[in-house]
Amino acid sequence: MKANSCFRNISLNPSAQIRLLCFPYAGSSSSIFDSWRDQIDSHIELLAYELPGRGSRFCEPAFYSLEHILEELTFEVEKYLDKPIALFGHSNGSLIAYELAYILQTRFNKVCDHVFLSARKSASIAHKGKHLHSLNDESLISELRTLGGTPEEVLNNADLLSIILPIIRADFSISETYCFKNRLELHSNYSLFRGSEDHHVNIEQLIRWRELFSGFGQEYVFPGDHFFIHSHQHQLVNKINESLTTMVNGFSIPSRYAEVCFKEVIN
C-alpha cells in the first residue's frame, strides 16, 4: 500500500484498461481479495479498500458510520479516475460500493462502468433486525456463531476476540445505522450476486437493487451460503472477468434494458 492510501493494490498493472475497486464484508479486511490476484484478467487492475482498524491500518481507530468512510473515499478516489472504473462489494461492502458509485456519478460526473453488489439486500430496505453492534460480548459472539464465517477457534480465543469484536461492532454499526435517501438512479450497468443457501439475503431483497439503477442488470445465484465469496471464488471471479471483458471489448448494452436476466451458476 502506498503511504497514506486506503487502497491496497492487489494486482499492480499500469497497462490495465480498467480498475476494479473492491470492498470487504463486515469483520474482514482487504486481504480477502489477495487470492484473486492470480485469477483476475490481465486487463483489470485490482485494488481493495482497507478499513481502519485492520491490516496495515491496524493502529487507526475504526469507523462507526458510513459517512466517515465516504468522506475518506471521496478524498482518495479521485486519483484512480483516469481509467474506466468498476466497483465490487460483498455484504457490508456492497453498501459502500453503491454509495461510492453515487458519489462518483453526482460529484465527479463519473459513471462507473460496472457495479457488482454481492450478498446484501438493497440499500433502500431499512434495517429491521437486531442491532448487533449494541449487544454485549456474549450475545454478539452467539450471533456470530449463527451468522457463520467466523472460525470456532477464533470465537473461543479471548485474546483474538478482544481484537476483532471492536472491529465487528464498528462494521455492524455502519450497516445498522445507515439511512437510505431517495435519489436519482445510477446509470451504471450492474450485477447482483447471492448464495443459494444464504439465509440472510433472499431473492426479493436482492432484486430490489434494480430500483436504484437505470443501466443493464444481471443476477446470479451461486452454490453456497453467505460466504460463497470464498467457497465459490473461482466462479465468482470468472463472472466479474466476463462482465468487464465485455465492457473493455466495446460491446454496449442499452442504458435501459426491459428484462433483467436471472442466471444460476452451476458447480
N, C-alpha and C positions, 0 to 999 in steps of 0.2 A: 504494500500500500504506500502510495506517495504520502509525504508528510502533510498533515492537516487535511487529508482526504477521508471522506466517509465511505468511499467505494474501494473495494479490492478488485484489482484487475486479474481475473482468473485465467483468461487467455489473451495475453497481450498480442495484438495483431494490428500494426499501423496500416496495413493494406486492406483491412476488413472493409466491407461495403455497408455494414450496418452494425450498430451497437445494441446489445441486449442487456438491460439493467434488471437485476433480479433482487427480490425482496423475500426474506425468510419468514417462516412461521413463528408463532409465539414460543419463546424459550430457547430458540436456536440462534445460530449465528451465520455469518456469510460462508462458513466452512462447509455447509450442507451442499454448496454448489461446486466444491472443488472437484468432485468426481465427474462433473460434466465436462471437464477440460478436454478429455480425450474423445468425447463423443460429439461435441458441438461442431458444426460445419466450419470450414476454414474461412469462409467469408463473413463470419459472425464474430465480433469481439464481445466477450462475456465479462461483465462486471457485476459484483454483488455488493449490496449495501450492508455495512457493518453498523448495527445499532450500538450506541454507547452502553458500557457495562459488560461487554463480552469481547472475545478475540483480542485484536490489537488495541481495542478501546476499553479494555477491562477496567482501567482505573478511572474512567469517566462515569459520572452519575447517570443512571438510566433515565430515559424519557418516560413520563407517565401519561402524556397526551399526544394525540396525533398532530396537534398544532405545532408542537416543538419539533417533531420530525419534519414536517412540511416547511417550517422556517429554514431548517438546515438544508434540506434538499433544494429549495428554491435558490439558495445562495450557491450551492455546489454544482447543480446540474448544468448550468449554462455552458461550462467548458466542454461538455460532451455533445453539444447540439450541432457540431459541424458535419455530422453524418446522419443518415436516417436512423431512427431510434425505435426500439421496441421495449416493452416492459413485461416482466413476469412476476407474479406474486402468488405465494401459496398460503392459504388460510389468512392469518393476520396480514401477511404480505400483500394479499390481493387488495385489501383496503388501501394500503399505502400506494400501490401501483395505480389504482383508479384515481385517487386524489392527485397524485403527481401528474397523471395524464391530463387531468382537468386544468391544473396549473400551467402545464406546457401549452395547452391549446388557448387558454384565455390570457395569460400574461406574456408568453413568449411567441404567440402566434405560430406554434409548432404542433402540428397534428402528429401524434405517434403513429407510426406505420402499422403497428400491431400491439394489442394489449392482451396478454394471457392471464386469465383470472382462474385460480385453482382452489378448490375445496373451501369456498366461502359463499354464504348466502349474499344476495345483492346488498349493496351499501344502503339501498332505500328501505330495507327491512329493519325496523328498530329492534334493539336487543331487548328481549323479554325474559331471558332466563336468569339464573343466579348471577350475582356479581361476585365472581370468583376472586377478584383482586382484593376484596374486603374480608374474605374468610380468614379464620385463624389457621395456623400452620397445619394442625392435624386435619382439619376439614379440607384444606387445599390439597394436601397430599392424597387424601382419599379421592378427591375429584380427578387428580392427575392419573391415578390408577384406572379410574373409569374411562377417562379420555383415551388412554393408551399413548404410546410414543415415547414414554419415559421409562428407561430400563429399571427393573425392580431393584437391582443392586444400587442404583442411584437413590431411589426412594427410601432405601434402608440405610443410607450413609449420611449421618448427621452433619459431617463436615462438608460434604458436597451440597447437601440441602441448604446449608447456611449461605452458600454462594449462589445457587440457582433460584431459590424461592423468591428473592427480591427481584430478580430479572423477570421471572414468570409473572409475578404480580404486576410489574410495570407493563408488560406486554398485554396482559388481560385488561388492564385499565385502559390502554389505548383503544381496544375494541369496544369495551363495555361502556365507555363514556362518550363514544363517538355519536355525533348528532348530524344526520344527513340533512342537507338543504337542497330544496328543489332548484334545478338549474338547467342550462342548455345541454342537449345531448352531446356526447363525444362523437366526433366524426371518424374516429379510428375504426379499422377492422379489429375483430376480437375473436378469441377462442375461450370457451368455458370448459373446465376440466373437473371431473368428480370421480371418486372411487365408488365402485358398485356396492360396497359394503359400508360406506360412510354413513353412520347414523347421526352425524352432527349437521349434515347438509343434505336436504332432499332435492329431488329434481325441480320441484316447483320453486323452491327458494333460489336455486341456481339460475334458472332461466329468467328470473326477474331482472337479471343484469341487462337483458335485451332492451328494457325500457330506457336505459341510460345511454344507449348508443344509436347512432344512425348508420354506422358502417355495416359491412358484411360480417355475420357471425356464424360460428360453428360450435357445436357442443360435442364433447367426447366423454364417454364413461370408460374408465379403466378398471380392470380387476383390482380388488384390494379395498382397504379401509381409508380412513382419513390421511394416512401416511403412505399412500400409493406412490408419492413422490420418490420414495426410497425403494419400495418393493417392485415397482414397475418403472424405474427410472429410464431404462432403455427405450421403452415405447413412448414415454412422455417426451423425452428429448428429441426423438425421431419426429414426433408431430410438430414440435417447435421448429426443427430444421426444415421440414417440408413447407410450413407456412411462410417462413422467412425466405426460403429459396424461391418460392413462387413470387414473392414481392420483389426480390432482387432481380429476377429474370424479366421483370416488367409486365407480368400478367396482371391486368387490372380487373377489378370487380366493381360493379355499380355501387355507389355510396349507399344506396338504399336497396336492399335485397328482400324480395317479398317473402321468401321462405328461409328460415334459419335451419340449417342442416343439423341432424342428430345422428351421431355415429357411436358405435360401441367398439372399443379397441379390444381385440381378441388376443389371448395369450399367444 
